[in-house]
Amino acid sequence: MKHRIFIITSFLSVFLHAQKTNLAPSVPVIEENFGISITDDYRNLEDVNDPLTKQWMKSQTDYTHSTLRSIPNWNNYLNLRTELDKKQGYSISDLRITSNDKYFYLKRNAGEKTAKVYYREGFAGKEELLYDPSNFVSAGANKTSGSHEFVINVISPSWDGSRLAISLSEKGKEISEVVIMEVKTKAVHPEIITQLNPSTIGGIKWLEDNSGFLYVHYPDADVKSPLFAKNTQTVMYKIGEDPNKRNVVFSNLHNPDLNITKNEYPAILTYDPSDKYYIGILVDAEDFRKTFIIDKKDFLSGKKNWKPLYNKDSKVFFLRVVGNEIYFLSGLNSSNYKLCKTNLKNPDFKNPEVLVPEKKDEVIKGYSITKDGIYYNTTKNGVEAKLYVLKGNKEISIKLPFVSGNIDLSSKGKDFSDIWVKCSGWANAEQRYRYILNTNTFTKENIAPVLEYPEFKDIIVEEITVKSYDGTEVPLSIIYSKNLKRDGSAPVLMQCYGAFGESYSPFFAISYLSWASQGGIVAVPHVRGGGEKGEQWHIDGKKLKKPNSWKDLIACTEFLINEKYTSAKKVAVWGTSAGGILVGRAITERPDLFGAVIAESGVLNPLRVEKSGNGGTSIKEYGDPNDSTEFKGVLEMDAYQHIKKGIKYPSMLLCAGINDPRVAPWQSAKFSAKALASSTSDNPILLNIDYEGGHGSDITVLKRYTSLSEIFAFAFWQLGHPNYQKK
């Protein structure tokens, strides 16, 4: 009996004092790389199936859960979102409109964990429920046990709207299963297509006769396998066929003459059922990709006579085919994009016809082709949206219904006048409008109700620029209450990304408004590495130039401190995925500035990125650690390698999903382990592994609300907000 009591007491002691006594097992590995000695103290944690690693990660996660749930008012945001959802009634997403005016969309009613598929004939048509994901039975259901909670991540109607492909995934895995429904009868075909990821790679591209579709197949769909996401292949599936007898039509083995690497994703693009050609594209982490073309008749008859269309150095982006014309954005010989076109039969991407030249202070973000002309949208500094239409050779500026930080365009295609514009901003709820060119009028066509939020009426937004260390002007969005006193006391939540040329565009974020309404400030620095100021802005924050990203972040933090918005140690930085590099290096370079860091699925150990998720393609953004020059850049951006003993690091909340197909959870585990062993501060360092999650997508709304509630409570707690302090 005494022996048993001792065991239980010891376990509880470890649990309650996990931060001090439960350090991770360390099996150091020392390697020589291009004359530089690298010590990896926690290489052993990369084996997440090792019993000691599993035990340590689980004990840290248990400790984190206990700590977060003991914060007073930890569920404030969760309760707020639940109440606002009830007030709104329902939300709409993933709207798809066919050329014959059939509407398909996802709808989630208040209180529901997941969205269902709905359908209507035309905007004013009667709504019908088509599909409830709770009725889905996985193809592998007889092989697995436990509960399932599938979410729909893609819906793809056939060209005529008679059939609907529905993609489902669970637990953040992203790897999906697809079912096909006959819309008229709502009958679901018994065949289930497995091992694909249409929400991220390739989508679902219907054949012109609606008899089937093209998709990208993953031969190995186990995220823990070294062959995961390698040697992917485009498959042609015909309705009713055995989905396990895959008809591969585009891959490195099927097309050896195209020199497709194992890390590239060969996908096929379609634009209209009347198109005479298919476009084959090799997807990787870069915007500019190697592309091929084939006559559709040849392709469908089984021929493999793909011809090169353009290479990466042509700098072609956002391609659209209309009849015999190719429209695209070109980054060639410019720091920004210009809208161009060339003839499909004799394409010239080096000297195309320029429809809209590069704009000095605006970046062309997208365009949509209609019968009346080409609509396109731009942004200035990534935060000020504008809309234009090119009618003939005349550019017409269109005044938006309200000042918008971000707009999105959609249309039925070249044979229709229909154009829809979605407008939104940091403090403006998204509104969907139909635009009529002849009368220059916008008419609201919101499918979901748009609410007024009196609780956020005092929130204002400042859009400014801040000089970075080298004089570069960095855009900074600041969101706060107009009643805020600039006395340096406000807690700041600073969210940032700065990678892959992705812009952190304004969107209506109740999470941000909630933070600001409690006396805090939300700051979004649009650092180099993103796409806010064009392609050159991206180039200036990648590979060997990556330090610009976190130095821009540091400059924005110092500005907020110097201008009395806040003070040192009152700032929490928050980054996800590649944003982990940004926040990780900011706190390791200037730990004195920050009070807390939150990293979700963070890239914190890029020296090992090849062994993590989709690292084979990510090296084109971060750099190749096997290249003598690029290795130095990757080492410099590796936050894990920059943790030093004897430094007082800020508080940390490091979140990861065990099923993450992009960034392996051991990156967060290694960073947490080393920080715990090295930091001399008493600040908590919390590791939170979600054992039913992945990279943050394909989870229920309730799960995401809960996660955000914990993040905000942690940040408010560590930054000293009185409503979140433990007694």
C-alpha positions in Angstrom: 0.0 0.0 0.0 2.8 2.4 0.9 4.5 1.6 -2.4 1.3 2.5 -4.4 0.9 5.8 -2.5 4.4 6.7 -3.3 3.9 6.1 -7.0 0.7 8.2 -7.1 2.3 11.0 -5.0 5.3 11.1 -7.3 3.1 11.3 -10.4 1.2 14.2 -9.0 4.3 15.9 -8.0 5.7 15.6 -11.6 2.4 16.8 -13.0 2.1 19.9 -10.7 5.7 20.9 -11.1 6.2 19.9 -14.8 7.8 23.1 -15.6 10.7 22.6 -13.2 11.2 18.9 -12.7 9.9 17.3 -15.9 12.5 18.3 -18.4 12.6 16.4 -21.7 14.9 13.5 -22.3 17.9 14.8 -24.2 20.1 12.8 -26.6 22.3 15.4 -28.3 23.5 15.0 -31.9 26.5 17.0 -33.1 27.0 17.6 -36.8 29.5 19.5 -39.0 27.8 21.5 -41.7 30.1 23.4 -44.1 32.6 24.0 -41.3 30.0 25.0 -38.7 29.4 22.7 -35.8 25.7 22.3 -34.9 24.5 20.7 -31.7 20.9 19.5 -31.6 20.2 18.7 -28.0 16.7 17.2 -28.6 17.0 15.4 -31.9 15.5 12.4 -30.1 12.2 14.2 -29.8 11.7 14.0 -33.5 10.6 10.4 -33.0 7.1 11.2 -31.6 6.4 7.4 -31.3 9.2 6.9 -28.8 7.7 6.0 -25.4 9.7 8.6 -23.5 8.9 11.3 -26.0 5.2 10.4 -26.0 5.2 10.4 -22.2 6.9 13.8 -21.9 4.8 15.5 -24.5 1.6 14.1 -22.9 2.7 15.3 -19.4 3.5 18.8 -20.7 0.2 19.0 -22.5 -1.7 17.9 -19.4 0.1 20.6 -17.4 -0.8 23.2 -20.1 -4.4 22.2 -20.0 -4.5 22.5 -16.2 -2.7 25.9 -16.3 -4.9 27.4 -19.0 -8.2 26.3 -17.5 -7.2 27.8 -14.2 -6.9 31.3 -15.6 -9.9 33.4 -14.4 -12.3 34.1 -17.3 -10.4 31.8 -19.6 -13.6 31.1 -21.6 -14.5 34.8 -22.2 -14.0 34.6 -25.9 -15.7 31.2 -26.2 -18.8 32.6 -24.5 -18.8 35.8 -26.6 -18.6 33.9 -29.9 -21.3 31.5 -28.8 -23.6 34.4 -28.0 -22.8 36.2 -31.2 -23.4 33.1 -33.2 -26.9 32.7 -31.6 -27.6 36.4 -32.4 -26.6 35.9 -36.0 -28.5 32.6 -36.4 -26.3 31.0 -39.1 -23.2 31.6 -41.2 -22.4 30.8 -44.9 -19.1 29.8 -46.5 -17.6 28.2 -49.7 -20.3 29.6 -52.0 -20.2 28.1 -55.5 -22.4 29.3 -58.4 -22.7 27.4 -61.7 -23.2 29.1 -65.1 -26.9 28.0 -65.0 -27.4 29.9 -61.7 -27.3 27.0 -59.2 -26.1 28.0 -55.8 -24.2 25.5 -53.6 -22.8 26.5 -50.2 -21.9 25.5 -46.6 -24.2 26.6 -43.9 -23.7 26.3 -40.1 -26.6 27.1 -37.8 -25.8 28.5 -34.3 -25.0 25.7 -31.9 -23.9 23.3 -34.7 -20.3 22.1 -34.6 -20.0 21.6 -38.4 -21.5 23.0 -41.5 -23.8 21.2 -43.9 -24.2 21.5 -47.7 -27.2 23.5 -49.0 -28.5 24.3 -52.4 -30.9 26.7 -54.1 -31.9 27.6 -57.7 -30.8 31.2 -58.1 -30.2 33.8 -55.4 -33.9 34.0 -54.4 -34.6 30.3 -54.8 -35.8 28.0 -52.0 -33.1 26.6 -49.8 -32.6 22.8 -49.7 -30.4 20.7 -47.4 -28.3 18.4 -49.5 -25.8 16.8 -47.2 -25.0 16.4 -43.5 -21.5 15.3 -42.8 -22.6 13.4 -39.6 -24.1 10.8 -42.0 -20.7 10.1 -43.6 -19.2 6.7 -43.0 -15.5 6.6 -43.8 -14.1 4.1 -46.2 -11.8 3.0 -43.4 -14.5 2.8 -40.7 -14.2 -0.9 -40.4 -10.5 -0.6 -39.7 -10.5 2.1 -37.1 -12.2 2.6 -33.8 -13.3 5.7 -31.8 -15.6 8.6 -32.5 -15.5 10.5 -35.8 -16.3 14.2 -36.4 -15.9 14.9 -40.1 -16.0 18.4 -41.5 -16.6 19.4 -45.1 -13.5 21.2 -46.5 -14.4 21.4 -50.3 -17.6 21.3 -52.3 -17.3 21.1 -56.1 -20.4 21.1 -58.3 -20.2 19.7 -61.9 -20.3 22.3 -64.7 -24.1 21.8 -65.1 -24.8 21.5 -61.3 -26.3 18.0 -61.7 -23.6 16.4 -59.5 -21.7 17.5 -56.4 -18.4 16.3 -55.1 -18.1 16.7 -51.3 -14.7 16.4 -49.6 -14.5 15.5 -45.9 -11.7 15.3 -43.4 -11.4 15.0 -39.6 -9.0 15.8 -36.8 -7.0 18.3 -38.8 -5.6 15.7 -41.1 -6.4 17.6 -44.3 -6.1 14.2 -46.2 -9.7 13.8 -47.3 -12.3 11.4 -48.6 -14.7 12.4 -51.4 -18.3 11.3 -52.1 -20.4 12.2 -55.1 -24.1 13.2 -54.9 -26.7 13.3 -57.6 -28.3 16.7 -56.8 -31.8 16.1 -58.2 -32.3 12.9 -56.2 -29.8 13.6 -53.4 -28.6 10.1 -53.9 -25.0 9.5 -52.8 -22.9 7.1 -54.9 -21.5 4.2 -52.8 -17.9 4.8 -54.1 -15.6 6.8 -51.8 -12.4 8.4 -53.2 -9.6 8.4 -50.7 -6.1 9.7 -50.2 -6.4 13.2 -51.7 -6.1 16.8 -50.3 -8.3 18.9 -52.6 -8.6 21.8 -50.1 -4.9 22.5 -50.6 -3.6 20.7 -53.7 -5.3 20.4 -57.1 -8.9 20.8 -56.1 -11.6 18.7 -57.9 -11.7 19.5 -61.7 -14.8 18.2 -63.5 -14.6 16.8 -67.0 -16.5 18.7 -69.7 -19.3 16.1 -69.9 -19.7 16.0 -66.0 -19.0 12.2 -66.1 -16.1 12.5 -63.6 -13.2 14.6 -62.5 -9.5 15.0 -62.0 -7.8 15.1 -58.6 -4.3 14.8 -57.1 -3.8 11.4 -55.3 -1.3 10.8 -52.5 0.2 7.4 -52.8 1.3 7.6 -49.1 -1.2 9.5 -47.0 0.5 8.8 -43.6 1.8 12.1 -42.3 4.4 10.3 -40.2 5.8 8.5 -43.2 9.0 9.8 -45.0 7.1 9.2 -48.3 4.1 11.3 -47.3 3.2 13.8 -50.1 5.9 12.4 -52.3 5.4 11.2 -55.9 1.8 12.5 -56.0 -0.2 12.0 -59.2 -3.2 13.4 -61.0 -5.9 10.8 -61.4 -8.9 10.8 -63.7 -12.0 9.3 -62.0 -15.2 8.4 -63.8 -18.4 8.1 -61.7 -19.2 4.5 -60.8 -15.7 3.2 -61.3 -13.8 1.4 -58.6 -11.9 4.4 -56.9 -9.1 2.1 -55.9 -8.2 1.3 -59.5 -6.7 4.6 -60.2 -6.3 5.9 -63.7 -3.1 8.0 -63.4 -2.9 10.6 -66.2 -0.2 13.0 -65.0 2.8 12.1 -62.7 6.5 11.6 -62.7 6.1 7.9 -63.5 3.4 8.4 -66.1 5.3 11.3 -67.8 9.0 10.7 -67.2 9.9 13.1 -70.1 8.6 16.0 -68.1 11.2 15.6 -65.3 8.6 16.0 -62.4 10.4 15.7 -59.1 9.1 13.7 -56.2 8.3 16.9 -54.2 6.3 18.6 -56.9 2.5 18.1 -57.1 1.4 17.6 -60.7 -2.0 19.1 -61.0 -4.3 19.9 -64.0 -6.2 23.2 -64.4 -9.6 23.7 -66.0 -11.5 26.9 -66.6 -14.5 26.2 -68.8 -16.1 23.0 -70.3 -15.6 24.4 -73.8 -11.8 24.8 -73.4 -9.8 23.0 -76.0 -6.7 22.4 -73.9 -5.7 21.3 -70.4 -3.0 23.1 -68.5 -0.7 20.9 -66.4 1.1 22.7 -63.5 3.8 21.5 -61.1 2.8 22.9 -57.7 5.4 23.8 -55.1 5.9 26.5 -52.5 6.6 29.2 -55.1 4.1 31.3 -57.0 5.9 30.9 -60.3 5.7 27.3 -61.6 6.7 25.1 -64.5 3.6 24.6 -66.7 2.6 22.4 -69.7 -0.2 22.3 -72.2 -2.0 19.5 -74.1 -4.9 19.3 -76.5 -7.9 18.0 -74.6 -8.8 15.5 -77.3 -5.3 14.0 -77.2 -5.4 13.9 -73.4 -8.8 12.2 -73.2 -7.7 9.6 -75.8 -4.7 8.6 -73.6 -1.9 10.5 -75.4 1.0 12.0 -73.3 2.1 14.7 -75.7 2.3 17.5 -73.2 4.3 20.5 -74.4 6.1 23.1 -72.3 4.1 26.3 -71.8 6.3 28.4 -69.6 9.0 27.9 -66.9 9.5 29.5 -63.5 11.7 32.3 -65.0 8.8 33.5 -67.1 7.3 34.7 -63.7 3.7 33.9 -64.7 1.1 34.0 -61.9 -2.8 33.8 -61.7 -3.3 32.1 -65.1 -6.7 32.1 -66.9 -7.6 30.6 -70.3 -10.4 32.2 -72.3 -10.9 30.8 -75.8 -7.6 31.1 -77.5 -6.2 33.7 -75.1 -4.2 33.3 -72.0 -4.6 36.0 -69.3 -2.1 36.2 -66.5 -0.2 38.4 -64.0 3.4 38.9 -64.9 6.2 39.6 -62.4 8.8 39.8 -65.2 11.1 42.8 -65.1 9.1 44.5 -62.4 8.9 44.6 -58.6 5.1 44.3 -58.9 2.6 42.6 -61.2 1.1 43.7 -64.5 -2.0 42.2 -66.1 -1.1 40.6 -69.5 -2.4 38.3 -72.2 -0.9 36.2 -75.0 -2.2 33.9 -77.7 -2.6 30.3 -76.8 -1.4 28.9 -80.1 1.7 31.1 -80.2 2.3 32.2 -76.6 4.9 34.8 -75.7 5.3 35.2 -72.0 8.5 37.3 -72.3 6.8 40.0 -74.4 3.1 39.7 -73.9 0.4 42.3 -74.5 0.2 44.4 -71.4 -3.4 45.2 -70.5 -2.7 46.9 -67.2 0.8 48.1 -66.5 2.5 47.8 -63.1 1.1 50.4 -60.7 3.5 52.4 -58.5 1.8 52.1 -55.1 -0.8 49.4 -55.8 -0.5 45.6 -56.2 -2.9 43.8 -58.5 -4.3 41.0 -56.4 -6.8 39.4 -58.7 -9.1 39.7 -61.7 -12.3 38.3 -63.1 -13.2 38.1 -66.8 -16.8 38.9 -67.8 -18.7 39.7 -71.0 -18.5 43.4 -70.1 -14.8 43.6 -69.5 -12.0 42.5 -67.1 -12.6 43.5 -63.4 -9.5 43.6 -61.2 -8.7 44.6 -57.7 -5.6 46.1 -56.1 -4.3 46.9 -52.7 -2.0 49.6 -51.3 0.3 48.4 -48.5 -1.9 45.3 -48.4 -4.6 47.2 -46.5 -6.3 49.6 -48.9 -8.4 47.9 -51.6 -9.5 49.4 -54.9 -11.6 48.1 -57.8 -11.3 48.7 -61.5 -12.8 47.5 -64.8 -10.9 47.4 -68.1 -13.5 47.9 -70.8 -11.9 47.8 -74.2 -8.7 49.7 -73.7 -10.2 52.0 -71.1 -9.5 51.6 -67.4 -12.4 52.7 -65.2 -12.1 53.2 -61.4 -15.1 52.0 -59.5 -16.0 53.5 -56.1 -16.6 50.8 -53.5 -19.7 50.8 -51.3 -17.5 51.5 -48.3 -13.8 51.9 -47.6 -12.5 48.3 -47.7 -9.2 46.7 -46.7 -9.9 43.7 -48.8 -12.2 42.7 -51.7 -12.8 39.5 -53.5 -14.2 39.0 -57.0 -16.3 36.2 -58.5 -18.1 35.8 -61.8 -19.8 33.2 -64.0 -17.3 33.7 -66.8 -16.6 35.3 -70.1 -20.2 34.8 -71.5 -22.0 36.6 -68.6 -22.1 40.1 -67.2 -22.6 38.8 -63.6 -19.9 40.0 -61.2 -20.0 39.9 -57.4 -17.7 41.9 -55.1 -17.1 40.9 -51.4 -15.9 43.8 -49.3 -14.5 43.7 -45.8 -12.1 45.3 -43.3 -10.7 45.0 -39.8 -13.8 46.7 -38.4 -16.3 46.1 -41.2 -18.3 42.9 -41.5 -18.1 41.3 -44.9 -20.8 42.3 -47.4 -21.5 40.7 -50.8 -22.6 42.9 -53.6 -23.7 42.4 -57.2 -22.3 45.1 -59.4 -24.1 46.5 -62.5 -21.7 48.2 -64.8 -24.3 50.0 -67.0 -25.8 51.8 -64.0 -22.6 51.8 -61.8 -24.6 50.4 -58.9 -24.0 47.9 -56.1 -26.8 45.8 -54.8 -26.4 43.7 -51.6 -26.8 40.0 -52.1 -25.8 38.6 -48.7 -26.8 35.0 -48.2 -26.0 35.2 -44.5 -27.4 37.9 -42.2 -25.0 40.8 -41.5 -25.3 42.1 -38.0 -24.5 45.3 -36.2 -22.1 45.0 -33.3 -22.8 47.8 -30.8 -20.3 46.2 -28.4 -17.5 47.1 -30.9 -18.8 50.6 -32.0 -15.8 52.4 -30.4 -13.1 50.3 -32.2 -11.0 52.3 -34.6 -8.2 51.3 -37.0 -5.0 53.1 -37.9 -3.0 52.2 -41.0 0.5 53.7 -40.8 4.0 52.9 -41.9 7.0 52.4 -39.6 10.7 52.8 -40.5 12.6 49.5 -40.1 16.2 49.2 -39.1 17.4 49.9 -42.7 14.9 52.7 -43.5 12.3 50.6 -45.3 8.8 51.7 -44.6 6.8 48.8 -43.2 3.0 48.9 -43.1 1.4 48.5 -39.7 -2.3 48.0 -38.8 -3.3 49.1 -35.3 -6.8 48.2 -33.9 -8.0 49.6 -30.6 -10.7 51.5 -28.8 -11.0 55.2 -29.4 -11.2 55.6 -25.6 -7.7 54.1 -25.1 -5.3 56.2 -23.2 -1.8 56.3 -24.8 0.1 55.9 -21.5 2.1 52.8 -22.3 -0.1 50.4 -20.3 -2.2 48.7 -23.0 -1.5 45.0 -23.7 -0.7 44.4 -27.3 -1.4 41.3 -29.3 0.7 41.3 -32.4 -0.1 38.8 -35.1 2.1 38.3 -38.1 3.2 35.9 -40.9 5.6 37.3 -43.5 6.3 34.3 -45.7 5.5 32.7 -49.1 4.4 36.1 -50.5 1.1 35.8 -48.7 -0.5 39.1 -47.7 -2.1 39.5 -44.2 -5.2 41.1 -45.7 -7.8 42.9 -43.5 -10.8 40.8 -42.6 -13.6 41.1 -40.1 -12.1 39.4 -37.0 -14.4 39.3 -34.0 -11.4 37.9 -32.1 -9.4 41.1 -32.7 -12.4 43.3 -31.8 -12.9 41.4 -28.7 -9.3 41.9 -27.6 -9.5 45.7 -28.4 -12.9 46.1 -26.6 -11.2 44.8 -23.4 -8.6 47.6 -23.4 -6.0 45.9 -25.6 -4.4 46.7 -28.9 -4.2 44.4 -31.9 -1.2 45.2 -34.2 -0.5 43.5 -37.5 2.9 44.3 -39.0 3.0 43.6 -42.7 6.6 42.6 -42.7 8.9 41.6 -45.6 8.4 38.1 -46.8 4.7 38.7 -47.4 3.1 40.0 -50.6 1.6 43.3 -49.3 3.8 45.4 -51.5 4.4 43.1 -54.4 6.7 40.3 -55.4 9.9 42.2 -54.4 8.5 42.5 -50.9 8.3 38.8 -50.7 11.9 38.3 -52.1 13.3 40.7 -49.6 12.0 38.5 -46.7 13.0 35.0 -47.9 16.1 32.8 -47.7 19.2 34.9 -47.0 17.1 38.0 -46.6 14.8 36.4 -44.0 16.2 38.5 -41.1 14.4 41.5 -42.6 11.1 39.8 -41.5 11.8 39.7 -37.8 13.8 43.0 -37.8 10.7 44.6 -39.3 8.6 43.1 -36.5 11.0 44.4 -33.9 11.0 47.8 -35.4 7.1 47.9 -35.3 7.3 46.8 -31.6 9.7 49.5 -30.7 7.5 52.1 -32.5 4.5 51.1 -30.4 6.6 51.4 -27.2 8.2 54.7 -28.2 4.8 56.2 -29.1 3.3 55.1 -25.8 0.8 52.7 -27.2 2.4 50.1 -24.9 5.6 49.2 -23.0 8.2 46.5 -23.1 7.0 43.2 -21.8 3.4 44.3 -22.6 3.5 42.8 -26.1 2.6 39.2 -27.1 3.6 38.1 -30.5 1.5 35.5 -32.3 2.5 33.5 -35.3 1.3 30.4 -37.1 3.1 28.0 -39.4 5.9 29.9 -41.2 5.1 32.8 -38.9 6.8 30.7 -36.3 10.1 31.8 -37.8 9.1 35.4 -37.4 8.0 35.3 -33.8 10.6 32.7 -32.7 13.5 34.8 -34.0 12.0 38.0 -32.6 11.9 36.7 -29.1 15.4 35.0 -29.3 17.0 38.2 -30.7 15.1 40.7 -28.4 13.7 38.8 -25.4 13.6 42.1 -23.5 10.8 43.5 -25.7 8.2 40.8 -25.3 6.0 39.5 -22.5 4.7 36.4 -24.3 4.9 34.5 -27.6 2.2 32.2 -29.1 3.3 29.9 -31.9 0.7 27.7 -33.5 2.1 24.8 -35.6 5.2 27.0 -35.8 8.2 26.5 -38.0 10.8 26.8 -35.3 13.5 24.4 -36.4 13.9 25.0 -40.2 17.3 23.3 -40.3 15.3 20.1 -40.1 12.4 21.2 -42.3 13.1 18.5 -44.9 12.1 15.9 -42.2 8.9 17.8 -41.4 5.7 17.7 -43.3 5.9 19.4 -46.6 9.5 20.4 -46.1 10.6 19.2 -49.5 8.8 22.1 -51.1 9.3 24.6 -48.3 13.0 24.8 -48.8 12.3 27.0 -51.8 11.1 29.6 -49.4 13.5 29.1 -46.5 16.5 27.8 -48.3 18.3 24.5 -48.8 20.2 23.4 -45.7 22.3 21.2 -48.0 23.5 24.2 -50.0 26.7 25.8 -48.6 25.3 29.4 -49.1 21.7 28.9 -48.3 22.6 26.8 -45.2 23.8 29.9 -43.4 20.4 31.6 -44.1 18.5 28.7 -42.8 20.7 28.5 -39.6 20.1 32.2 -39.0 16.3 31.9 -39.2 16.3 28.8 -36.9 14.8 29.9 -33.6 15.5 26.6 -31.9 19.2 26.9 -32.6 19.2 30.5 -31.2 17.9 29.6 -27.7 20.8 30.3 -25.3 21.3 29.2 -21.7 21.1 31.9 -19.1 18.6 34.2 -20.9 15.3 35.3 -19.4 12.9 34.4 -22.1 9.2 35.6 -22.2 6.3 33.4 -21.5 5.5 30.8 -24.3 2.5 28.9 -25.5 3.5 26.5 -28.2 0.7 24.7 -29.9 0.8 21.9 -32.4 -1.4 19.1 -33.9 -0.3 15.5 -33.8 -1.9 15.0 -37.3 -0.3 18.1 -38.9 0.6 17.3 -42.5 2.7 20.4 -43.0 4.7 21.2 -39.9 5.6 18.2 -37.7 4.6 18.7 -34.0 8.1 17.8 -32.8 9.3 21.3 -33.9 7.2 22.8 -31.1 8.2 20.0 -28.7 11.9 20.6 -29.4 11.6 24.3 -29.0 9.7 23.9 -25.7 12.2 21.4 -24.3 15.2 23.6 -25.0 13.5 26.8 -23.8 12.5 25.0 -20.5 16.1 23.9 -20.0 17.7 27.2 -20.9 15.5 30.1 -19.7 16.3 31.6 -16.3 13.0 33.4 -15.9 10.0 32.1 -14.0 7.8 32.7 -17.0 5.7 29.6 -18.0 6.7 27.7 -21.1 3.6 25.7 -22.1 3.5 22.9 -24.8 0.0 22.1 -26.0 -0.2 19.1 -28.4 -3.7 18.6 -29.9 -4.1 14.8 -30.2 -7.1 15.3 -32.5 -5.8 18.2 -34.5 -3.5 19.1 -37.3 -2.4 22.4 -38.9 -5.5 24.3 -37.7 -8.0 23.5 -40.5 -10.5 20.8 -40.8 -11.7 21.1 -37.2 -15.0 22.0 -35.7 -15.9 25.6 -35.0 -16.3 24.9 -31.3 -12.7 23.5 -31.2 -11.3 26.6 -32.8 -13.3 29.0 -30.5 -12.0 27.1 -27.5 -8.4 27.3 -28.8 -8.7 31.0 -29.4 -10.2 31.5 -26.0 -7.2 29.8 -24.3 -4.8 31.8 -26.4 -6.3 35.2 -25.5 -6.6 34.2 -21.8 -3.0 33.2 -21.7 -1.9 36.5 -23.4 -4.0 38.7 -21.2 -2.8 36.8 -18.1 0.9 37.2 -19.0 0.5 40.8 -20.0 -1.1 41.8 -16.7 -4.8 42.3 -17.6 -6.6 42.5 -14.2 -9.5 40.3 -15.3 -7.2 37.3 -16.0 -4.9 37.3 -13.0 -4.7 34.2 -10.7 -5.2 34.9 -7.0 
